[in-house]
Amino acid sequence: MTNIDRQHIGLEIGAEYKLTSKIKLTAAASVGEYIFTSRPLVTISRDNSADDYVKDRVVYIKNYYVTGSPQIAGTIGIGYQSTKYWNFDLNVNGFARNYLSMNPDRRTEEAVKDVYKYGESTLFSKIVDQEKLPDAITVDFSAGKSFRFNNGAFLRVNLNMGNILNNTNFRSGGFENSRFDFEDKNVDKFPPRYFYAYGLNYNLNIAYVFPK
């Protein structure tokens, strides 16, 4: 594809507030509007052929959403820092307005040509609409402890746990199949592929700092 223009507009904000000398609240959010601002031209070539199968076909994706990340994301957390060298943090994360990557061929005149002949009033929308992925929430937890030895050395132990609610239905992204049924306009003939976030995951880090 050529003549691809995009517009990225957004706002990011973060804040931290100490409830006490040991407890703090944190929050961060990102809100964006990432869209295509042009109608690209697509050229399709056949394998083992010098000729173009399609030349400069107009793709009508102006004002469709750019994919790859959610348009809205945020986190709220609480943390505790002990004077005895241990701490923990708990964060709730939210993701919204994430969209499936599109097959350009479905947003062309050829894809919806004579669509009224198929007797389904919603078929046009099924072909050209961009799929919005379900909103999702995850929860993360981390804890750490430091040990100080008489010789001045430190031992640091950190446990990080992601998605502790084991939300395996979180669709983090995906893409439509590059093939399309131009003959029967069956949008389910070549189903899309989805990416899913990891379920419960964790790692343990241990670091030893030698004395100076």
Helices and strands as residue ranges (DSSP letters): E 6-18, E 23-36, E 41-45, E 52-58, E 72-81, E 86-96, E 98-99, G 104-107, H 109-112, G 115-118, H 123-128, E 132-133, E 136-148, E 154-162, E 171-175, E 193-196, E 201-209
